[in-house]
Each structure stands twice: as structure tokens, then as C-alpha cells.
Amino acid sequence: MHKMIKEAEIGSIVKVPLTLIKPNPDQPRKFFDQLSIESLGQSCAKKDDVEQPILVVKCDDEKSVMIVDGERRWRAAKHAGIESVSCFIKPPMSSIDIFVTSAITNFGRENMSPIEEAFALKRIMDEKKMNQSELSALVGKHPAQISNILKYLKLDREIQAMVVTKKFDKGAALQLASYKKDDQVSLLKALKQEIAQRGGNKIHPNEASRFLRGEAEKRGLGHAPRGRGRELKSHADLTTRNISNNIKSMQKSLNEFEKLSVEAIKDLSGGHFLDIMQDLKGLCQKIENQIARLEKMD
């Protein structure tokens, strides 16, 4: 068997006994859903092989191989009791290149949690000494997506674990990342109570954002501080920064507007209140359109 590994040609597909296949201890994906593995195992059992060859590299001793991509398939094959599976033999790779390849192939899979994605992206940036634009080109994600995913690193570890194990919605968790870590757990508790009162176990991210904002205001809590003096990289960066700043100003104006009585507003000269009403309607429509567009990016 060991000889078979040694003689396997780079770029070839060979059947390798499961006993000679090692998982990568440095694999970026740590959590695997057992029910999903059992379901895939049933499919493997029918054809006595995995659906797609597992990508592997030869270990240094050339007596075994290590998984680059396909640990879920390997686990499913083990569950199904299959003795050997098809493997594609890749050329020798450095540990960081194995990590990058594994991460990129997993990024496109819905079962990988955004927490695992965030830690993987951060490690690639650090080890490859890349900025977000360079990382975007490497992994095939839009810079805005990367920036959004990296926000999950701001979450308290307890909340990160809940997202990984799917005990808490990732969209709602991203809203919590806007607040200081010391406040996140107590805000989470309040959010859970709100969800329970609604009779469900999930809440739309927009609703979670509104609830958390209101809860934070009641408690006098502020958002997590942002980096100061961040250099503007593009027109998009400048535009989104302006939106963020103007929203805060608009919120203050609306808070004051709410205090005005209907009579006082109607008494505005020249029917000016009708202009305000039309302006607000137009603004609401534009905001709804942009929210719908951003939600498609999630």
C-alpha cells in the first residue's frame, strides 16, 4: 500500500485506502454538520466512492497523503464504511498554500460559517502580508464582502461559537459586532428574549439591527470605536463614509421632528409640510431600494 502512494503520479487520480488518508490539522474549517455528513455518506455508499475525488498531497514519508480539499467527503466515506476513495494527487505545496487552497474551496460552500471564513481571511492576510484589495484578487471575493466578513472577528468568543454551531443567526450576530465586546453578551440576552416573545427562533437582520439600536440607546451604550484617520481608498469608500456620517445627523433631526405636534407642522407657511412629506417618502423609497440591494450581497 505504501508503495502505491510513492509511485502515484502527480496529477493522477488513484484509489487510496482511507487508512492512508490524513486530515489536515491546519484545516480552516473546524465544524462539520454530522447530519450532512451522514446524508453524504449514504450517497457515497451507493457508488462505493466519493462524488468527486479528494484533493491530496503526498506526506513527506510518501507512505500516506494529506487532504487539501475534501475532508467532508472523507468523513462521509468513513461513516459509510468505504475502504478506499478516489484522490487527485496534487504537486507538493507549502503549509500556507495548502491552507489558502483549502480556504478558497470552502469559501464557496454554504456550510462554512462566516466565523471560520473571517479567521481564515485574517490569517491569509497576515501570512501573505496582503491588504484587503490584494486578498480580494486572491480569493475571488469583493472587497466589500471581505470587509463585512472580517467584522465577525469583533464578536465575543461565546457569540462566535454560537454562530459556528448554528445556534445563533449569522445576520443578527453581524449586527452585534457593531457594539463593544463587553456589551455584546447582555445585548444578545435581550435580543433572545425579544425573539422568544415573537414566538420564533430567528429574526431578520434589519429587525435585529433596529432592536439592538433601540436597546443600546436605552442603556446608553455606544458602538465599538472605529479606527481613526482611516485613509480613503476609493470613491465608494468616501461615499459610504458620508452616508454613515449623514445618517447620524438625520437621526438627530428626526428625533427633534418627532417632538413637534401635528398642528405645529401644519401651521408651516406655504404648505411646507407637504414638501417635507414628499421628501421623506422619496428618501424612504431610496433607502428601501439600497437595503434590498445590500441584502442580496449577504
C-alpha positions as CSV (number, residue, x, y, z in Angstrom):
1,M,0.0,0.0,0.0
2,H,2.8,2.4,0.9
3,K,4.5,1.7,-2.4
4,M,1.3,2.7,-4.2
5,I,1.4,6.2,-2.6
6,K,5.1,6.6,-3.5
7,E,4.5,5.6,-7.2
8,A,1.3,7.6,-7.7
9,E,2.0,10.3,-10.3
10,I,1.3,14.0,-9.7
11,G,-1.9,14.9,-11.4
12,S,-3.3,11.4,-11.4
13,I,-6.5,10.1,-9.7
14,V,-5.9,7.0,-7.7
15,K,-8.0,4.9,-5.2
16,V,-6.4,5.4,-1.8
17,P,-7.3,3.4,1.3
18,L,-8.9,5.6,4.0
19,T,-6.3,4.4,6.5
20,L,-3.6,6.2,4.4
21,I,-5.5,9.5,4.2
22,K,-4.8,12.1,6.9
23,P,-7.0,15.1,7.6
24,N,-5.1,18.4,7.6
25,P,-4.8,19.5,11.3
26,D,-4.5,23.1,10.0
27,Q,-7.7,22.9,8.0
28,P,-9.6,26.3,8.1
29,R,-13.0,24.6,8.5
30,K,-13.3,23.1,12.0
31,F,-17.1,22.5,12.4
32,F,-18.8,19.8,10.3
33,D,-22.5,19.2,10.5
34,Q,-23.0,15.5,11.4
35,L,-26.4,15.1,9.7
36,S,-25.0,16.5,6.5
37,I,-22.1,14.0,6.7
38,E,-24.4,11.1,7.3
39,S,-26.6,12.1,4.3
40,L,-23.5,12.4,2.1
41,G,-22.3,9.0,3.4
42,Q,-25.4,7.4,2.1
43,S,-24.7,8.7,-1.3
44,C,-21.1,7.5,-1.1
45,A,-22.2,4.0,-0.1
46,K,-24.4,3.6,-3.2
47,K,-21.4,4.1,-5.5
48,D,-18.7,2.8,-3.1
49,D,-16.7,6.1,-3.7
50,V,-16.9,9.8,-3.1
51,E,-18.8,12.0,-5.6
52,Q,-15.7,14.0,-6.5
53,P,-12.0,13.0,-6.0
54,I,-10.5,14.3,-2.8
55,L,-7.5,16.7,-3.4
56,V,-4.4,15.4,-1.6
57,V,-0.7,15.9,-1.4
58,K,1.8,13.2,-0.5
59,C,3.2,13.4,3.0
60,D,6.9,13.7,3.4
61,D,7.4,10.0,4.1
62,E,5.4,9.2,0.9
63,K,3.6,6.5,2.9
64,S,0.3,8.5,3.2
65,V,-1.4,11.5,1.8
66,M,-2.9,14.6,3.5
67,I,-6.2,16.2,2.5
68,V,-6.0,19.6,0.8
69,D,-9.7,19.8,0.0
70,G,-12.4,17.2,0.7
71,E,-12.4,16.4,4.4
72,R,-16.2,16.4,4.5
73,R,-16.2,13.7,1.7
74,W,-13.5,11.7,3.6
75,R,-15.6,11.8,6.8
76,A,-18.7,10.7,4.9
77,A,-16.8,7.8,3.3
78,K,-15.6,6.7,6.8
79,H,-19.2,6.9,8.1
80,A,-20.4,4.8,5.1
81,G,-17.7,2.2,5.9
82,I,-16.0,2.5,2.5
83,E,-12.4,1.2,2.4
84,S,-10.8,3.4,-0.3
85,V,-11.8,6.6,-2.2
86,S,-10.6,8.4,-5.3
87,C,-7.9,11.0,-4.7
88,F,-6.3,13.6,-7.0
89,I,-2.6,13.8,-6.3
90,K,-1.5,17.5,-6.3
91,P,2.1,18.7,-6.5
92,P,4.0,19.4,-3.2
93,M,2.7,22.6,-1.5
94,S,3.8,24.7,1.4
95,S,1.6,24.7,4.5
96,I,0.3,28.2,3.8
97,D,-0.5,27.3,0.2
98,I,-2.4,24.2,1.4
99,F,-4.3,26.5,3.8
100,V,-5.1,29.0,1.1
101,T,-6.3,26.4,-1.3
102,S,-8.5,24.7,1.3
103,A,-9.9,28.0,2.4
104,I,-10.8,29.2,-1.1
105,T,-12.5,25.9,-2.0
106,N,-14.5,26.1,1.3
107,F,-15.5,29.8,0.9
108,G,-18.0,28.8,-1.8
109,R,-19.8,26.3,0.4
110,E,-22.8,27.4,2.4
111,N,-21.9,25.1,5.3
112,M,-18.8,27.0,6.2
113,S,-19.6,29.5,8.9
114,P,-18.7,33.2,8.5
115,I,-16.6,33.0,11.7
116,E,-14.3,30.3,10.1
117,E,-14.2,32.4,7.0
118,A,-13.2,35.5,9.0
119,F,-10.3,33.8,10.8
120,A,-9.1,32.2,7.5
121,L,-9.1,35.5,5.7
122,K,-7.3,37.2,8.5
123,R,-4.6,34.5,8.6
124,I,-4.1,34.7,4.8
125,M,-3.8,38.5,5.1
126,D,-1.3,38.2,7.9
127,E,0.9,35.4,6.5
128,K,0.8,36.6,2.9
129,K,1.2,40.3,4.1
130,M,-1.7,41.4,1.9
131,N,-4.2,44.3,2.1
132,Q,-7.9,43.7,1.5
133,S,-7.7,44.6,-2.2
134,E,-4.9,42.0,-2.8
135,L,-6.8,39.4,-0.7
136,S,-9.9,40.1,-2.8
137,A,-8.0,39.2,-6.0
138,L,-6.6,36.1,-4.5
139,V,-9.7,34.6,-3.0
140,G,-12.2,35.9,-5.5
141,K,-14.4,37.9,-3.1
142,H,-15.4,41.5,-3.5
143,P,-13.5,43.9,-1.1
144,A,-16.9,44.9,0.5
145,Q,-17.6,41.2,1.2
146,I,-14.3,40.7,2.8
147,S,-14.7,43.8,5.0
148,N,-18.1,42.6,6.1
149,I,-16.9,39.1,6.9
150,L,-13.9,40.4,9.0
151,K,-16.4,42.2,11.2
152,Y,-17.2,38.8,12.8
153,L,-13.8,38.9,14.4
154,K,-15.1,41.8,16.6
155,L,-17.6,39.4,18.2
156,D,-17.3,38.0,21.7
157,R,-15.9,34.4,21.6
158,E,-19.1,33.0,23.1
159,I,-21.2,34.5,20.3
160,Q,-18.7,33.4,17.6
161,A,-19.1,29.8,18.9
162,M,-22.9,30.1,18.7
163,V,-22.7,31.2,15.1
164,V,-20.3,28.4,14.2
165,T,-22.6,25.8,15.7
166,K,-25.6,27.5,14.1
167,K,-27.2,28.3,17.5
168,F,-27.4,32.0,16.5
169,D,-28.3,33.6,13.2
170,K,-25.2,35.0,11.4
171,G,-27.1,38.1,10.2
172,A,-28.2,39.1,13.7
173,A,-24.7,38.3,15.0
174,L,-23.2,40.7,12.5
175,Q,-25.4,43.5,14.0
176,L,-23.9,42.7,17.4
177,A,-20.4,43.1,16.1
178,S,-21.1,46.9,15.9
179,Y,-21.1,47.1,19.7
180,K,-18.3,46.8,22.2
181,K,-17.4,43.2,23.3
182,D,-18.3,44.0,26.9
183,D,-21.8,44.9,25.9
184,Q,-22.5,42.2,23.3
185,V,-23.5,39.3,25.6
186,S,-26.0,41.4,27.5
187,L,-27.4,42.7,24.3
188,L,-27.6,39.2,23.0
189,K,-29.6,38.1,26.0
190,A,-32.1,41.0,25.4
191,L,-32.3,40.1,21.7
192,K,-33.0,36.4,22.5
193,Q,-35.8,37.5,24.9
194,E,-37.3,39.6,22.1
195,I,-37.1,36.7,19.6
196,A,-38.8,34.4,22.1
197,Q,-41.6,36.9,22.7
198,R,-42.2,36.9,19.0
199,G,-42.6,33.1,19.1
200,G,-39.7,32.2,16.9
201,N,-36.0,31.4,16.9
202,K,-34.9,33.8,14.2
203,I,-35.1,37.5,13.4
204,H,-34.4,39.4,10.2
205,P,-31.0,41.2,10.4
206,N,-32.7,44.6,9.8
207,E,-35.2,44.0,12.6
208,A,-32.3,42.8,14.8
209,S,-30.4,46.0,14.0
210,R,-33.4,48.2,14.9
211,F,-34.0,46.3,18.2
212,L,-30.3,46.4,19.2
213,R,-30.0,50.1,18.3
214,G,-33.1,50.9,20.5
215,E,-31.8,48.7,23.3
216,A,-28.4,50.3,23.2
217,E,-29.9,53.8,23.3
218,K,-32.0,52.9,26.4
219,R,-28.8,51.6,28.1
220,G,-26.7,54.5,26.9
221,L,-24.3,52.1,25.1
222,G,-22.2,53.3,22.2
223,H,-21.0,51.4,19.1
224,A,-17.5,50.0,19.1
225,P,-15.0,52.7,18.2
226,R,-13.8,52.8,14.6
227,G,-10.2,53.3,13.6
228,R,-9.3,57.0,13.4
229,G,-7.8,58.7,10.4
230,R,-8.5,55.7,8.1
231,E,-7.3,56.6,4.7
232,L,-10.0,56.8,2.0
233,K,-9.1,54.2,-0.7
234,S,-11.8,55.0,-3.3
235,H,-14.9,56.9,-4.3
236,A,-17.0,54.1,-2.8
237,D,-15.1,54.4,0.5
238,L,-15.8,58.2,0.6
239,T,-19.5,57.7,-0.4
240,T,-20.2,55.1,2.3
241,R,-18.4,57.2,4.9
242,N,-20.6,60.2,4.1
243,I,-23.7,58.1,4.3
244,S,-22.7,56.8,7.7
245,N,-22.0,60.4,9.0
246,N,-25.1,61.9,7.5
247,I,-27.4,59.1,8.9
248,K,-26.4,60.1,12.4
249,S,-27.2,63.8,11.7
250,M,-30.5,62.7,10.0
251,Q,-31.4,60.6,13.1
252,K,-31.0,63.6,15.4
253,S,-33.1,65.8,13.1
254,L,-35.9,63.1,13.0
255,N,-35.8,62.8,16.8
256,E,-36.5,66.5,17.1
257,F,-39.1,66.4,14.3
258,E,-41.0,63.7,16.3
259,K,-41.4,66.1,19.2
260,L,-43.3,68.6,17.0
261,S,-47.1,68.4,17.2
262,V,-49.1,67.8,14.0
263,E,-50.7,71.2,14.5
264,A,-47.3,72.9,14.6
265,I,-46.2,71.2,11.4
266,K,-49.4,72.1,9.6
267,D,-49.0,75.7,10.6
268,L,-45.8,75.9,8.5
269,S,-46.2,78.7,5.9
270,G,-47.0,77.9,2.3
271,G,-47.9,74.3,3.0
272,H,-44.3,73.5,3.5
273,F,-45.3,70.3,5.4
274,L,-46.4,68.8,2.1
275,D,-42.9,69.2,0.7
276,I,-41.4,67.6,3.8
277,M,-43.8,64.7,3.5
278,Q,-42.9,64.1,-0.2
279,D,-39.1,64.4,0.6
280,L,-39.5,61.8,3.4
281,K,-41.4,59.5,1.1
282,G,-38.7,59.8,-1.6
283,L,-36.0,59.2,1.0
284,C,-37.7,56.1,2.3
285,Q,-38.0,54.6,-1.1
286,K,-34.4,55.2,-1.9
287,I,-33.3,53.7,1.5
288,E,-35.5,50.6,0.9
289,N,-34.0,50.1,-2.6
290,Q,-30.4,50.3,-1.2
291,I,-31.2,47.9,1.7
292,A,-32.7,45.4,-0.8
293,R,-29.5,45.7,-2.9
294,L,-27.2,45.2,0.0
295,E,-29.2,42.2,1.3
296,K,-28.5,40.4,-2.0
297,M,-24.8,40.7,-1.2
298,D,-25.2,38.8,2.2
